[in-house]
Amino acid sequence: MRHFRVLIVSFAHWEGLSRLPALLHEVGCEISVLGVQGNFPASSRYVKQLYISPNDVDAVVADLNVHLQNQAEKYDWIVIGDDPLLYALEKRRKEPWVQQHFPTVGGDAGIDFITSKAVFIEACRAKNMSVPDYDLCEDQPQLQAAGRRLGFPLVIKEAQGFAGLAVRVVDSHDALKTIQVNQQVIAQKFIDGRLVSAAAIYQAGKPIAWFSYYRSRTWGSFGPSAAIELKIFPELQGVLQQLGELSGFHGLCGIDFIEKHDTGELVLLEQNFRPTLTMNLGKRAGVDFVAAVRNLLNIEPINYNIAFKQKNRPKKIIPLFPQDVFRAIDAHDFGNLLKWLFYPVWWLEMRWQEPVILLMNLRHILQKLRGRKKVNQRKYV
């Protein structure tokens, strides 16, 4: 049986992406990584070939172009692993090789939907999807008018951003005055509710597998999930189908929502068009992501009438390693920190099948505990 060749492209040093090689290994793929020195996926035991690029996102994109030209045997799938790479590729969208390998079958409209939060929310509202009320603002007067109309607290988002870097919550008109508007921003009504996310796999714009969960604990207000609780939302399938029609997306992704406290309604916040750190928890939700990726790669025939849907599971909080350890240290949550030290059930959540990545994370944890290292939480999405 031939191995299906997959190339993971990595720039942003995101720990969550390092879960992908193990998943692809189960699928039966031969895995290569192209990216900057020290990127997390490159440390996976399942990676066969490693190609190192300079620590510059445009240089990674240029190297990817050259690498693809020099390959005698084509890859079956190229995974663009982080948002900075998607944004860098978007700037070169007119080049045929970018059009060919960008993760959408939707052409320019799909690229716009994937790389602009403004286009995303405008397109979702046009389809009558449930999104927060918002205004698009291009200067301070428009931003102040949005504050008067939408009220406070008010969420401000840049059109491009990732890992919470481009999101602010302000609580007054005076706070709004401190925001420099150099390009279009989204002023979005604050929704009071519980954080919800979903991990999904799309094949050419069609969702073929997914599961959803509450984000029970997060590492920082806009940081990565630190613990999740699996939960089925019946309305999710329709939302995923609409998003697929708009994006034409192909690959693994994550979607974020707010469940309103007063009504229980799911309000769509955004979609992350790259693999997210819960991708390896499909089996815990009763969803076979391995079989779904085999469908994605046409290793097995796809039957769109049979989606890999989530199964009911007893309510249980699943802590994520190492995100929840870092969160506990920062929050002085000594109860959960002690559980990580003395509760063997939680040790099962540690990534023993990836010894190098496990040791890297343990070293960072020890350095943080000793006060010798400030860990950037946005590296752990």
C-alpha positions as a Markdown table, in Angstrom:
| # | Residue | x | y | z |
|---|---|---|---|---|
| 1 | Met | 0.0 | 0.0 | 0.0 |
| 2 | Arg | 1.4 | 3.4 | -1.0 |
| 3 | His | 1.9 | 6.1 | 1.6 |
| 4 | Phe | 0.0 | 9.3 | 1.0 |
| 5 | Arg | 2.5 | 12.2 | 1.1 |
| 6 | Val | 1.6 | 15.2 | 3.3 |
| 7 | Leu | 3.5 | 18.4 | 3.8 |
| 8 | Ile | 2.9 | 20.5 | 6.9 |
| 9 | Val | 4.0 | 24.2 | 6.5 |
| 10 | Ser | 4.7 | 25.9 | 9.8 |
| 11 | Phe | 5.9 | 29.4 | 10.7 |
| 12 | Ala | 4.3 | 30.6 | 14.0 |
| 13 | His | 5.8 | 28.0 | 16.5 |
| 14 | Trp | 2.3 | 26.8 | 17.5 |
| 15 | Glu | 2.3 | 23.9 | 19.9 |
| 16 | Gly | -1.2 | 22.8 | 18.8 |
| 17 | Leu | -0.1 | 22.0 | 15.3 |
| 18 | Ser | 2.3 | 19.4 | 16.7 |
| 19 | Arg | -0.6 | 17.1 | 17.3 |
| 20 | Leu | -1.2 | 16.7 | 13.5 |
| 21 | Pro | 1.7 | 14.4 | 12.7 |
| 22 | Ala | 0.5 | 11.7 | 15.0 |
| 23 | Leu | -3.0 | 11.9 | 13.5 |
| 24 | Leu | -1.6 | 11.7 | 10.0 |
| 25 | His | 0.6 | 8.7 | 11.0 |
| 26 | Glu | -2.5 | 6.8 | 12.1 |
| 27 | Val | -4.0 | 7.7 | 8.7 |
| 28 | Gly | -1.0 | 6.0 | 7.0 |
| 29 | Cys | 0.7 | 9.1 | 5.6 |
| 30 | Glu | 4.3 | 9.9 | 5.0 |
| 31 | Ile | 4.8 | 13.3 | 6.7 |
| 32 | Ser | 7.2 | 16.1 | 5.9 |
| 33 | Val | 7.5 | 19.5 | 7.5 |
| 34 | Leu | 8.7 | 22.8 | 6.0 |
| 35 | Gly | 9.1 | 25.6 | 8.4 |
| 36 | Val | 11.3 | 27.7 | 10.7 |
| 37 | Gln | 13.9 | 26.3 | 13.0 |
| 38 | Gly | 12.4 | 24.9 | 16.2 |
| 39 | Asn | 8.8 | 24.7 | 15.1 |
| 40 | Phe | 6.8 | 22.3 | 17.1 |
| 41 | Pro | 5.6 | 19.9 | 14.4 |
| 42 | Ala | 9.3 | 19.4 | 13.3 |
| 43 | Ser | 10.0 | 17.7 | 16.7 |
| 44 | Ser | 7.4 | 15.0 | 16.1 |
| 45 | Arg | 8.7 | 11.4 | 15.9 |
| 46 | Tyr | 6.4 | 10.8 | 13.0 |
| 47 | Val | 8.0 | 13.3 | 10.6 |
| 48 | Lys | 10.2 | 11.7 | 7.9 |
| 49 | Gln | 11.6 | 14.8 | 6.2 |
| 50 | Leu | 12.3 | 18.3 | 7.6 |
| 51 | Tyr | 13.0 | 21.4 | 5.5 |
| 52 | Ile | 14.2 | 24.5 | 7.4 |
| 53 | Ser | 13.4 | 28.0 | 6.3 |
| 54 | Pro | 14.6 | 31.4 | 7.6 |
| 55 | Asn | 12.6 | 33.0 | 10.4 |
| 56 | Asp | 10.5 | 35.2 | 8.2 |
| 57 | Val | 7.0 | 34.4 | 7.0 |
| 58 | Asp | 7.6 | 35.6 | 3.4 |
| 59 | Ala | 10.8 | 33.6 | 3.2 |
| 60 | Val | 8.9 | 30.5 | 4.3 |
| 61 | Val | 6.4 | 31.1 | 1.5 |
| 62 | Ala | 9.2 | 31.6 | -1.0 |
| 63 | Asp | 10.8 | 28.4 | 0.1 |
| 64 | Leu | 7.5 | 26.6 | -0.2 |
| 65 | Asn | 7.2 | 27.7 | -3.8 |
| 66 | Val | 10.7 | 26.5 | -4.7 |
| 67 | His | 10.2 | 23.3 | -2.8 |
| 68 | Leu | 7.1 | 22.4 | -4.6 |
| 69 | Gln | 8.8 | 23.1 | -8.0 |
| 70 | Asn | 11.6 | 20.7 | -7.1 |
| 71 | Gln | 9.4 | 17.8 | -6.0 |
| 72 | Ala | 9.5 | 14.9 | -8.4 |
| 73 | Glu | 6.5 | 13.4 | -6.7 |
| 74 | Lys | 3.6 | 15.6 | -5.8 |
| 75 | Tyr | 2.2 | 15.8 | -2.3 |
| 76 | Asp | -1.3 | 14.5 | -1.8 |
| 77 | Trp | -2.0 | 17.3 | 0.7 |
| 78 | Ile | -0.3 | 20.5 | 1.8 |
| 79 | Val | -1.4 | 21.8 | 5.2 |
| 80 | Ile | -0.9 | 25.5 | 5.8 |
| 81 | Gly | -0.5 | 25.3 | 9.5 |
| 82 | Asp | -1.0 | 28.9 | 10.8 |
| 83 | Asp | -2.7 | 32.2 | 10.1 |
| 84 | Pro | 0.5 | 34.3 | 9.4 |
| 85 | Leu | 1.2 | 31.9 | 6.5 |
| 86 | Leu | -2.4 | 32.2 | 5.2 |
| 87 | Tyr | -2.1 | 36.0 | 5.2 |
| 88 | Ala | 1.3 | 35.8 | 3.5 |
| 89 | Leu | 0.0 | 33.5 | 0.8 |
| 90 | Glu | -3.1 | 35.8 | 0.3 |
| 91 | Lys | -0.7 | 38.6 | -0.8 |
| 92 | Arg | 0.5 | 36.4 | -3.6 |
| 93 | Arg | -2.9 | 35.1 | -4.5 |
| 94 | Lys | -2.5 | 35.9 | -8.2 |
| 95 | Glu | 0.3 | 33.4 | -8.6 |
| 96 | Pro | -1.1 | 30.1 | -10.0 |
| 97 | Trp | 0.8 | 28.0 | -7.5 |
| 98 | Val | -0.9 | 29.8 | -4.6 |
| 99 | Gln | -4.3 | 29.5 | -6.1 |
| 100 | Gln | -3.6 | 25.7 | -6.5 |
| 101 | His | -2.5 | 25.1 | -2.9 |
| 102 | Phe | -4.6 | 27.6 | -0.9 |
| 103 | Pro | -7.0 | 25.6 | 1.2 |
| 104 | Thr | -10.2 | 26.5 | -0.6 |
| 105 | Val | -12.0 | 25.5 | -3.7 |
| 106 | Gly | -13.9 | 28.9 | -3.6 |
| 107 | Gly | -11.4 | 31.0 | -5.6 |
| 108 | Asp | -10.9 | 34.6 | -4.7 |
| 109 | Ala | -14.2 | 34.7 | -2.7 |
| 110 | Gly | -13.0 | 31.8 | -0.6 |
| 111 | Ile | -9.6 | 33.4 | 0.0 |
| 112 | Asp | -11.2 | 36.7 | 1.1 |
| 113 | Phe | -13.6 | 34.8 | 3.4 |
| 114 | Ile | -10.7 | 32.9 | 5.0 |
| 115 | Thr | -8.2 | 35.8 | 5.4 |
| 116 | Ser | -10.5 | 38.8 | 6.4 |
| 117 | Lys | -12.6 | 38.8 | 9.5 |
| 118 | Ala | -14.5 | 41.7 | 8.0 |
| 119 | Val | -15.4 | 39.8 | 4.9 |
| 120 | Phe | -16.2 | 36.8 | 7.1 |
| 121 | Ile | -18.7 | 38.5 | 9.4 |
| 122 | Glu | -20.3 | 40.5 | 6.5 |
| 123 | Ala | -20.8 | 37.3 | 4.5 |
| 124 | Cys | -22.2 | 35.4 | 7.5 |
| 125 | Arg | -24.7 | 38.2 | 8.2 |
| 126 | Ala | -25.8 | 38.3 | 4.6 |
| 127 | Lys | -26.7 | 34.6 | 5.0 |
| 128 | Asn | -28.7 | 35.4 | 8.1 |
| 129 | Met | -26.4 | 33.5 | 10.3 |
| 130 | Ser | -26.4 | 34.4 | 14.0 |
| 131 | Val | -23.4 | 36.7 | 14.6 |
| 132 | Pro | -22.9 | 39.6 | 17.0 |
| 133 | Asp | -24.2 | 43.0 | 16.0 |
| 134 | Tyr | -21.3 | 45.1 | 14.6 |
| 135 | Asp | -20.1 | 48.1 | 12.7 |
| 136 | Leu | -17.1 | 48.3 | 10.3 |
| 137 | Cys | -15.1 | 51.4 | 11.3 |
| 138 | Glu | -12.3 | 53.2 | 9.4 |
| 139 | Asp | -11.7 | 56.2 | 11.7 |
| 140 | Gln | -12.2 | 57.4 | 15.3 |
| 141 | Pro | -15.5 | 59.1 | 14.7 |
| 142 | Gln | -17.0 | 55.9 | 13.3 |
| 143 | Leu | -15.5 | 54.0 | 16.2 |
| 144 | Gln | -17.1 | 56.4 | 18.7 |
| 145 | Ala | -20.5 | 56.1 | 16.9 |
| 146 | Ala | -20.2 | 52.3 | 17.1 |
| 147 | Gly | -19.7 | 52.7 | 20.9 |
| 148 | Arg | -22.8 | 54.8 | 21.2 |
| 149 | Arg | -24.9 | 52.4 | 19.2 |
| 150 | Leu | -23.6 | 49.0 | 20.4 |
| 151 | Gly | -22.8 | 50.0 | 24.0 |
| 152 | Phe | -20.1 | 48.8 | 26.4 |
| 153 | Pro | -18.1 | 46.6 | 26.8 |
| 154 | Leu | -17.3 | 46.7 | 23.2 |
| 155 | Val | -15.1 | 44.2 | 21.3 |
| 156 | Ile | -12.7 | 45.6 | 18.7 |
| 157 | Lys | -11.2 | 43.3 | 16.1 |
| 158 | Glu | -8.7 | 43.9 | 13.3 |
| 159 | Ala | -9.5 | 42.5 | 9.9 |
| 160 | Gln | -6.6 | 40.1 | 10.2 |
| 161 | Gly | -5.3 | 38.6 | 13.4 |
| 162 | Phe | -4.8 | 35.4 | 15.3 |
| 163 | Ala | -4.5 | 33.9 | 18.8 |
| 164 | Gly | -6.3 | 36.9 | 20.3 |
| 165 | Leu | -3.5 | 39.3 | 19.2 |
| 166 | Ala | -5.9 | 41.5 | 17.2 |
| 167 | Val | -8.8 | 41.6 | 19.8 |
| 168 | Arg | -9.5 | 44.2 | 22.5 |
| 169 | Val | -12.4 | 44.7 | 24.8 |
| 170 | Val | -13.0 | 48.3 | 25.9 |
| 171 | Asp | -15.4 | 49.6 | 28.5 |
| 172 | Ser | -15.8 | 53.3 | 27.7 |
| 173 | His | -15.6 | 56.0 | 25.1 |
| 174 | Asp | -12.4 | 57.2 | 26.7 |
| 175 | Ala | -10.9 | 53.8 | 26.2 |
| 176 | Leu | -12.0 | 53.9 | 22.6 |
| 177 | Lys | -10.0 | 57.1 | 22.1 |
| 178 | Thr | -6.7 | 55.2 | 22.8 |
| 179 | Ile | -7.2 | 52.9 | 19.7 |
| 180 | Gln | -5.4 | 54.0 | 16.6 |
| 181 | Val | -7.5 | 53.2 | 13.5 |
| 182 | Asn | -5.0 | 52.8 | 10.7 |
| 183 | Gln | -7.1 | 50.3 | 8.8 |
| 184 | Gln | -10.6 | 49.0 | 8.9 |
| 185 | Val | -11.6 | 47.4 | 12.3 |
| 186 | Ile | -14.7 | 45.6 | 13.5 |
| 187 | Ala | -16.6 | 47.1 | 16.5 |
| 188 | Gln | -18.6 | 44.2 | 17.8 |
| 189 | Lys | -21.3 | 44.0 | 20.4 |
| 190 | Phe | -20.2 | 42.1 | 23.5 |
| 191 | Ile | -22.2 | 38.9 | 24.1 |
| 192 | Asp | -22.6 | 37.6 | 27.6 |
| 193 | Gly | -22.4 | 33.8 | 27.5 |
| 194 | Arg | -20.3 | 30.6 | 27.7 |
| 195 | Leu | -17.5 | 29.9 | 25.2 |
| 196 | Val | -18.1 | 27.1 | 22.8 |
| 197 | Ser | -15.8 | 25.7 | 20.1 |
| 198 | Ala | -15.9 | 23.0 | 17.4 |
| 199 | Ala | -13.2 | 21.0 | 15.6 |
| 200 | Ala | -14.2 | 20.1 | 12.1 |
| 201 | Ile | -12.9 | 18.5 | 8.9 |
| 202 | Tyr | -14.0 | 19.8 | 5.5 |
| 203 | Gln | -13.6 | 18.2 | 2.1 |
| 204 | Ala | -13.9 | 20.8 | -0.7 |
| 205 | Gly | -16.4 | 22.9 | 1.3 |
| 206 | Lys | -18.4 | 20.0 | 2.8 |
| 207 | Pro | -18.2 | 19.2 | 6.5 |
| 208 | Ile | -17.5 | 15.5 | 6.9 |
| 209 | Ala | -16.6 | 15.2 | 10.6 |
| 210 | Trp | -16.9 | 17.4 | 13.7 |
| 211 | Phe | -17.3 | 17.6 | 17.4 |
| 212 | Ser | -18.1 | 20.5 | 19.8 |
| 213 | Tyr | -17.3 | 21.4 | 23.4 |
| 214 | Tyr | -17.5 | 24.1 | 26.0 |
| 215 | Arg | -14.2 | 25.8 | 26.6 |
| 216 | Ser | -14.4 | 25.2 | 30.4 |
| 217 | Arg | -11.0 | 26.8 | 31.1 |
| 218 | Thr | -8.9 | 29.1 | 29.0 |
| 219 | Trp | -5.4 | 30.3 | 29.5 |
| 220 | Gly | -6.1 | 34.1 | 29.5 |
| 221 | Ser | -9.2 | 35.8 | 28.3 |
| 222 | Phe | -8.4 | 35.4 | 24.6 |
| 223 | Gly | -5.9 | 32.6 | 25.0 |
| 224 | Pro | -6.0 | 28.9 | 24.1 |
| 225 | Ser | -8.4 | 26.4 | 25.6 |
| 226 | Ala | -7.0 | 24.8 | 28.8 |
| 227 | Ala | -9.8 | 22.4 | 29.5 |
| 228 | Ile | -12.9 | 21.4 | 27.6 |
| 229 | Glu | -16.3 | 19.7 | 28.2 |
| 230 | Leu | -17.7 | 17.8 | 25.3 |
| 231 | Lys | -21.2 | 18.9 | 24.3 |
| 232 | Ile | -23.5 | 18.2 | 21.3 |
| 233 | Phe | -25.2 | 21.2 | 19.7 |
| 234 | Pro | -27.9 | 20.0 | 17.2 |
| 235 | Glu | -27.9 | 23.3 | 15.3 |
| 236 | Leu | -24.1 | 23.0 | 14.6 |
| 237 | Gln | -24.4 | 20.9 | 11.5 |
| 238 | Gly | -26.4 | 23.6 | 9.6 |
| 239 | Val | -23.9 | 26.3 | 10.6 |
| 240 | Leu | -21.0 | 24.2 | 9.4 |
| 241 | Gln | -22.7 | 23.6 | 6.1 |
| 242 | Gln | -23.3 | 27.3 | 5.6 |
| 243 | Leu | -19.7 | 28.1 | 6.5 |
| 244 | Gly | -18.5 | 25.5 | 4.0 |
| 245 | Glu | -20.6 | 27.0 | 1.2 |
| 246 | Leu | -19.1 | 30.4 | 1.9 |
| 247 | Ser | -15.4 | 29.3 | 2.3 |
| 248 | Gly | -15.0 | 26.3 | 0.0 |
| 249 | Phe | -12.5 | 25.3 | 2.7 |
| 250 | His | -10.6 | 22.0 | 2.5 |
| 251 | Gly | -8.9 | 20.7 | 5.6 |
| 252 | Leu | -9.0 | 20.8 | 9.4 |
| 253 | Cys | -10.3 | 23.9 | 11.3 |
| 254 | Gly | -11.8 | 25.3 | 14.4 |
| 255 | Ile | -15.0 | 27.4 | 14.9 |
| 256 | Asp | -15.7 | 29.6 | 17.9 |
| 257 | Phe | -19.1 | 30.5 | 19.3 |
| 258 | Ile | -20.8 | 32.1 | 22.4 |
| 259 | Glu | -23.7 | 30.3 | 23.9 |
| 260 | Lys | -25.9 | 33.1 | 25.2 |
| 261 | His | -26.7 | 32.9 | 28.9 |
| 262 | Asp | -30.2 | 34.1 | 28.6 |
| 263 | Thr | -31.5 | 32.1 | 25.6 |
| 264 | Gly | -28.9 | 29.3 | 24.9 |
| 265 | Glu | -28.6 | 30.5 | 21.3 |
| 266 | Leu | -25.2 | 29.8 | 19.6 |
| 267 | Val | -23.7 | 33.0 | 18.2 |
| 268 | Leu | -20.9 | 32.6 | 15.7 |
| 269 | Leu | -17.7 | 34.5 | 16.5 |
| 270 | Glu | -15.0 | 33.3 | 14.1 |
| 271 | Gln | -13.5 | 30.4 | 12.2 |
| 272 | Asn | -9.8 | 29.4 | 12.4 |
| 273 | Phe | -8.9 | 27.9 | 9.0 |
| 274 | Arg | -6.1 | 25.6 | 10.2 |
| 275 | Pro | -5.7 | 22.6 | 12.6 |
| 276 | Thr | -6.5 | 23.4 | 16.2 |
| 277 | Leu | -5.1 | 21.9 | 19.4 |
| 278 | Thr | -8.2 | 19.6 | 20.1 |
| 279 | Met | -7.9 | 17.8 | 16.8 |
| 280 | Asn | -6.6 | 14.7 | 18.5 |
| 281 | Leu | -9.6 | 14.4 | 20.8 |
| 282 | Gly | -12.0 | 13.1 | 18.2 |
| 283 | Lys | -12.1 | 9.6 | 19.6 |
| 284 | Arg | -13.1 | 11.0 | 23.0 |
| 285 | Ala | -16.1 | 12.4 | 21.3 |
| 286 | Gly | -16.9 | 9.3 | 19.4 |
| 287 | Val | -15.8 | 10.9 | 16.1 |
| 288 | Asp | -13.2 | 9.0 | 14.0 |
| 289 | Phe | -11.0 | 11.8 | 12.7 |
| 290 | Val | -8.5 | 9.2 | 11.3 |
| 291 | Ala | -11.2 | 7.7 | 9.1 |
| 292 | Ala | -12.4 | 11.2 | 8.2 |
| 293 | Val | -8.9 | 12.3 | 7.0 |
| 294 | Arg | -8.7 | 9.1 | 4.9 |
| 295 | Asn | -11.9 | 10.3 | 3.3 |
| 296 | Leu | -10.4 | 13.7 | 2.9 |
| 297 | Leu | -7.5 | 12.3 | 1.0 |
| 298 | Asn | -9.7 | 10.0 | -1.1 |
| 299 | Ile | -8.0 | 6.9 | 0.5 |
| 300 | Glu | -11.5 | 5.8 | 1.1 |
| 301 | Pro | -14.6 | 6.8 | -0.9 |
| 302 | Ile | -16.6 | 9.7 | 0.7 |
| 303 | Asn | -20.3 | 9.2 | 1.4 |
| 304 | Tyr | -21.7 | 12.7 | 2.3 |
| 305 | Asn | -24.9 | 11.1 | 3.6 |
| 306 | Ile | -22.9 | 9.6 | 6.4 |
| 307 | Ala | -21.1 | 12.3 | 8.4 |
| 308 | Phe | -18.8 | 11.4 | 11.3 |
| 309 | Lys | -21.1 | 12.9 | 13.9 |
| 310 | Gln | -20.4 | 13.3 | 17.6 |
| 311 | Lys | -21.8 | 10.8 | 20.1 |
| 312 | Asn | -23.3 | 11.6 | 23.6 |
| 313 | Arg | -20.7 | 11.3 | 26.3 |
| 314 | Pro | -21.0 | 11.7 | 30.1 |
| 315 | Lys | -20.2 | 15.2 | 31.3 |
| 316 | Lys | -16.5 | 15.3 | 32.0 |
| 317 | Ile | -13.9 | 18.0 | 32.0 |
| 318 | Ile | -10.9 | 17.1 | 29.9 |
| 319 | Pro | -7.7 | 19.1 | 30.9 |
| 320 | Leu | -5.3 | 19.9 | 28.0 |
| 321 | Phe | -1.6 | 19.5 | 28.4 |
| 322 | Pro | 0.5 | 21.7 | 28.7 |
| 323 | Gln | -2.0 | 24.6 | 28.4 |
| 324 | Asp | -3.8 | 23.9 | 31.6 |
| 325 | Val | -0.6 | 23.6 | 33.6 |
| 326 | Phe | 0.6 | 27.0 | 32.3 |
| 327 | Arg | -2.9 | 28.4 | 33.1 |
| 328 | Ala | -2.8 | 27.1 | 36.6 |
| 329 | Ile | 0.6 | 28.6 | 37.3 |
| 330 | Asp | -0.4 | 32.0 | 36.0 |
| 331 | Ala | -3.8 | 31.9 | 37.8 |
| 332 | His | -2.2 | 30.6 | 41.1 |
| 333 | Asp | -4.7 | 27.7 | 40.8 |
| 334 | Phe | -2.8 | 25.4 | 43.2 |
| 335 | Gly | -5.7 | 22.9 | 43.3 |
| 336 | Asn | -5.4 | 22.0 | 39.7 |
| 337 | Leu | -1.7 | 22.3 | 39.7 |
| 338 | Leu | -1.5 | 19.7 | 42.4 |
| 339 | Lys | -3.8 | 17.5 | 40.4 |
| 340 | Trp | -1.3 | 17.6 | 37.5 |
| 341 | Leu | 1.4 | 16.5 | 40.0 |
| 342 | Phe | -0.5 | 13.8 | 42.0 |
| 343 | Tyr | -3.6 | 12.7 | 40.0 |
| 344 | Pro | -2.5 | 9.8 | 37.7 |
| 345 | Val | -5.7 | 10.1 | 35.6 |
| 346 | Trp | -4.6 | 13.5 | 34.4 |
| 347 | Trp | -1.2 | 12.1 | 33.4 |
| 348 | Leu | -2.9 | 10.2 | 30.7 |
| 349 | Glu | -3.6 | 13.6 | 29.0 |
| 350 | Met | 0.2 | 14.1 | 28.6 |
| 351 | Arg | 1.6 | 13.4 | 25.2 |
| 352 | Trp | 3.6 | 10.3 | 25.9 |
| 353 | Gln | 3.7 | 9.2 | 22.3 |
| 354 | Glu | 5.7 | 12.3 | 21.4 |
| 355 | Pro | 8.7 | 12.2 | 23.8 |
| 356 | Val | 10.6 | 15.1 | 22.4 |
| 357 | Ile | 7.6 | 17.4 | 22.4 |
| 358 | Leu | 6.7 | 16.2 | 25.9 |
| 359 | Leu | 10.2 | 17.0 | 27.2 |
| 360 | Met | 10.1 | 20.4 | 25.5 |
| 361 | Asn | 6.9 | 21.2 | 27.3 |
| 362 | Leu | 8.1 | 19.9 | 30.7 |
| 363 | Arg | 11.2 | 22.0 | 30.4 |
| 364 | His | 9.2 | 25.1 | 29.7 |
| 365 | Ile | 6.9 | 24.3 | 32.7 |
| 366 | Leu | 9.9 | 23.9 | 35.1 |
| 367 | Gln | 11.5 | 27.1 | 33.8 |
| 368 | Lys | 8.2 | 28.9 | 34.4 |
| 369 | Leu | 7.8 | 27.5 | 37.9 |
| 370 | Arg | 11.4 | 28.7 | 38.7 |
| 371 | Gly | 10.6 | 32.1 | 37.3 |
| 372 | Arg | 13.2 | 31.8 | 34.6 |
| 373 | Lys | 10.9 | 31.8 | 31.5 |
| 374 | Lys | 7.9 | 33.8 | 30.4 |
| 375 | Val | 5.9 | 31.5 | 28.3 |
| 376 | Asn | 4.0 | 33.1 | 25.4 |
| 377 | Gln | 0.5 | 31.7 | 25.6 |
| 378 | Arg | -0.1 | 32.5 | 22.0 |
| 379 | Lys | 2.4 | 29.8 | 21.1 |
| 380 | Tyr | 0.1 | 27.2 | 22.5 |
| 381 | Val | -3.0 | 27.6 | 20.4 |
